[in-house]
């Protein structure tokens, strides 16, 4: 639930628009999507998406926003399965699977968050993540299979590292991401982007940028601070 006002959201969006030359996705609270969307030009390099979505196209689901509503409002997609949705709001893999299907049926982007809940061995973490992915992408025949290469991004966020500046080891994360990609390619015949998320900030991003397996970053609290945004963008684009 950040920032606190549409005015602040617009200021941050304008700042990022001027700074970045890279492909950038901004996930906003619903209230700010329309205001920020109006700032985008037709050729904007920035895609605006929601932070959450509901699976049904319409109906008596008070307070929910459907993928169809996002599509008709020219919003590019949504984050799905963020750790806060999973563990605060108790969203399970079955619900997340329905959300992904709904987004892809509407030709919208799904940014699927996966990650182990506690610090474990590499093998245990990978098995946990593979199980999440299998459940979240279950019954893939329902998905618009051929469009998933461009309409699905996975964000690996080890839940135990979120908040408090506790990023996991970059080498370990890069290896897990590499194995996630191999698993998805083997099981689903898909080659998709996999991001790292988990206390990413200006101080630690350089260590993650050393690994080509990492396709980008899901930035949390650091995305609300202009100095952090500026530093992260500068380091990413210098490497690029």
N, C-alpha and C positions, 0 to 999 in steps of 0.2 A: 504494500500500500504506500508506494512512494512514486514521485515526490508528493508534497502536501497540497499542491494546487495546479490547475492547468497552466497558469502563467509560468510556474517553475518548469513544468514538463516541456513547454514550448522553448524556453531558454536553453534547456539541456539539448533538445533536439536540434535547435539552430546551431549550437556550439559543435555538436558532433558532425552535423552536415558540413560545416566549414572545415573541420579538421580531417575527416577521413576520406581516403581515396579507395579504400578496400570495401569489399562486399560486407555490408553491415545490416544486422537485424535488430530492431528495437521492440521489445515486448512491453506493452504499456497496460496500465489499468484501463478497463473499458471506458470510463468517463473521459479519458484524455485522448482516446484514439481518433475521434472526429476532429478535434482541435489540431492535433499534430498532423493528421492525414492531409488537412487543408494546406499545410506548409510545404508539402512535397510537390515537386515538379513532375511532369510526365516521364522524365528520364532519370528520376532519382535513383541513386545507387543504394539507398536505404529502403529496406522493406519494413513495414510496421505490422506487427502481429499482436495477438492478445496473449494474456498470461494463462488463460484457461478457456475451455469450451465445453458445451454439453453435446451429447451424442444424438438426441432426437432432433429432427428438423423443425418441429413446432409442437405445441400442445400445452397441457396444464402442468408446467414445471416452473412455478413462480421463482423469479430471480435468476433463472438460467439464460444463457445466450448460446444459440445454436451456430453450427458451422455455416448453415445457409444464411443466417442473419449477418455473419461476418462477411461472407462472399458478396452479399447484396450491398454491403457498406464499403466494399473495396478494401477490406482488410485481408492481408495476405495469408493468414493462418494463425496458429497458436502453439504455445508450449503445451506439452501434455506430460503428465506423470512427474511433475516437479516434486522433489522430496517433501516439500511442505504440503502439497496436495495429498501425497501418499500417507504421510505420517501424522499430520494434524487433522486432515479431513477424512482420513481412512479410506482413500480411494484405492481400490484393488486393481489387479491386472485385467480382470474382466471388463471393468468400467473403462480403463485406459484403452483397451483394445477397441471398444465401441467408439471411443472418441477419435482414434486414429482412422478407423474405417469411415466415420462421418466426414472428417477433414479431407481424406483422399477422394471420397466420392464427390466432393465439391471442388476438387482440384486445388486444394489449399495445402500449405506447408504445415507439417507436423514436426515440431522439435521435441523428440522423445527423450526424457531424462531417465537415466538408469544409474545405479551405483549401490555398492554394499553399504550396510548401515553401521558396521563397526570395523575397526582395523583388524584385519585377519591376514592369513597367508595369501600369497598370490593366487594359488590354485583355488582356495575357498572363495576369494573375491570374484574370480573369473567365472566359477560355476554359478554363483549367485546372480551375476549379471546375465549370463547366458540364459538362465531360467527366466529372468525378468523379460528378456527380449522374446523368447519363445512364447511366453504367455501374452505379451503385449502385441505381438504380431501373429497370434494364433489365427487359424482359418484364413490364411492369406488369400485364398480364392475370392474372398469378399472384397479384397483391396484392388484398386486399379494398379495391378502389378507392374505394368510397363512404365508407369509414371513415378514409381517410388524412388528411383534413382535421383530425381530432382525434387520430389515432394516429401522426402523424409530425411531428417538430420537427427543423429543421436548425440546427446550430450552426456558424457560420462562425468557424474558428480559423486565422488565418494562422500556419502552423507556425513561420516564422522569428521570430515575435514571442512565442512561448511561452517562459516562463522568463527570468529575468534582468531583469524589469521593462522589456520592450521593446514596449509596446503600439503597434499601428499607428495612423496618424492617424485620428481619429474620423470626420471628414468622408468620407475615402476609404472607410472600412469601411461607413459608412451608405449610401454610393452603391452599393457592391458588394452589400450586403444588399438594397437596393431592386431592383437588377437581377436578383438571384437570385430574388426573389419574382415579378418579371415573367416570367422564364424559366419558372418552375414553373407559373405560371398559364396561360401560353400553351401550353406543351408538354403539361402533365398536367391542366389545368383544375382545379388545386388552389390553395387559399388557406391557406397554413400559416404558422406562426410561425417566424421566423428570429432566432436569438440571436447575440450576439457573444461570442467567447471568445479570450483571448490576453493574459495578464498583467493581467487586470482586478483593480483594487484600489481602496482608498478614495481615493487621490490622483487617479486618472485617470477614475473612473467618471462624474463630473459632465460631462466633455466628451462622453461617449457618450450620456448622457441627454438631450442637446440635440436628438437626432435621433429623430423618431417612427418612422422605418423600423426601428429596432432594437427588437425585441419583448421582449428580456430578455438575460440574461447567463449564460454558462457560466463559473463562477468556479472557479479551480484552487487554488493554494496559499493564497490569501487566505481560502478557506473553512475553513481549519483554525485560524484565529486569531480569538478572540472579539472583540477591538477592531475588526478588519477587517470581520467579519461585521456587527457592530452598525452601523458607519459606512455600509457598503454598503446595508444594509436601510433605514436612516434616509434616505439620499439618494434611493433608489429610491421609497420611499413618500411622500416630500415632493413629488417631481415628479408622482407618480400622483395 
